[in-house]
Amino acid sequence: MDLIETFIVETPNDEVGAKTTRMLIQDTIADLSLTRAIGRLKVYVDPELPLFIFVALLRLGAPSIKVKDFAKVEMGALGKDEVRILVEQETHIGKLQNKLWAKYGKDNIEQPDRKIFIVKTDPFKDMDMLREMVIEEPKQEVLDRLIDAIALRIIPEGFRVRKHELTNDYVIFVASENTLKPEWIAKGKEILDFLRREDHA
Amino acid sequence: MLEPMMYIGGAYKHSQLIELVEDLGGYILQKNIMQSEVVILMLVPINDLTIVETKSKELLGKLTRAPLSGSEIATIAPTLAYHHLPHLDCDVAEFLRKQGAKTNMIGLARGVGKRICEISAFERDLINEHDIAVFILGNYKHCIIEKSKKLYEGIEIPIVVTGAPELNTEEVPNATAYVGSFGRILHHMRHAEELRTLDKLSDVIGKVLDNVRVELAKDPPSVAPPRIKKEIEEQIPDIIDNLHPLPITLQMNGVRVKLPYKEYHEQIENIKFVEGVTMKEVARILPSKMRDFILIKALPKSETGFVI
């Protein structure tokens, strides 16, 4: 838990509730291995309104992995409609193979060697596209898990009216049982500013 | 007066203990053999307890009081979503089961929220079929109090509520008892402190059940539930092939029989006791809300005028 620099759960007039909620968030974050993805975190709960605000600054890091990052994409044999992909890092072979199979069908992929793929397609049309093809998106995966954690596990179930903002840098979730008031959403923004100030301090 | 007891010991020669209890006029409620260990839940006549204790010492087993045995408890979560399950609810249900109770887990359809929570007529009837309802609520004092005002409407059995804050029972409306230090916990309860909390819960439920027993003793059922169980086992052979867990589940003043109502209710109504009465004279045989099972509720002495 040390990785999260700020971790505050605030509840007016209910310290026990805040403590239990803090434990609940810790459990969820640990379960979904999100510790590294969250930099700073503040939760404000007011059960009397009722209102639940969850704000976090994210540290998503790792960019998406494209074919050109780990393989050479070149023309196939002369006179044939082929693209040759020479993989340099073995770790990605499985995922690349699945992507190619899904896109072109098993019949159109040959694999004479473990690290060589021959794709039967028009090289002039597809070569650039294959270079830029995204094999893995760690960021998206983390965001999916984050939404799972916040929306499906942390925010109490009864809080069904929700508004959220999700970017690569931060997430704001405002939830309530009743219609959301503009000042509640503004409070979410305030908390975000507070966390940002902490970040710069 | 029968005392609910639990015996834990080796499987070797445990049948001697069973025979002894039966000879003394007690009842075996449940027997679980797990590899070489056996756990027996039984009702022992209180005057003969020392004889059973001596026997269990001789067999090198452990005999403890199991106040929850012979009861059916409903553990109720506001819904069956990840917020409540699996950890806390299953922990509570399993812990009570270890103490001898039969627990059923119930997830309400619309039990969430403070303002929007609701309980349907079906759910209410289903819960009322049990001996005790344990409501597992969340973290905030305000929510627990507000929710308690309306969620338990129409529930006639004792209600035990759990939650995070330490409240007095009087502060929680409509509750028979309240146990704190629970709340919405998303991990398996295994730390010493958490296990103590579970112990506290089973103590509280034990006390509530003892009160129910005292109330029942004022106007005792015409036939003891273990007796109903015994007669069904002897007179309806189909129950032996029943694959449901605990095909005859004991309750404080009746039993639940896990056989289809339509096919079997007449057979059960006509069960004969050696005293010369039939089942329908001493008990009500009703269709249960749980699947198509049969619910048998013993009639009180004030209605029949005798106890067998």
Interface residues (C-beta under 8 A of the other chain):
Chain A: T11 D14 V16 G17 K19 T20 T21 M23 L24 D27 T28 D31 V45 P47 E48 P50 L152 R153 P156 E157 G158 F159 R160 E177 N178
Chain B: P78 T79 A81 Y82 H83 V112 G113 K114 R115 I116 C117 G138 N139 Y140 K141 H142 C143 A164 P165 E166 G183 R184 I185 L186 H187
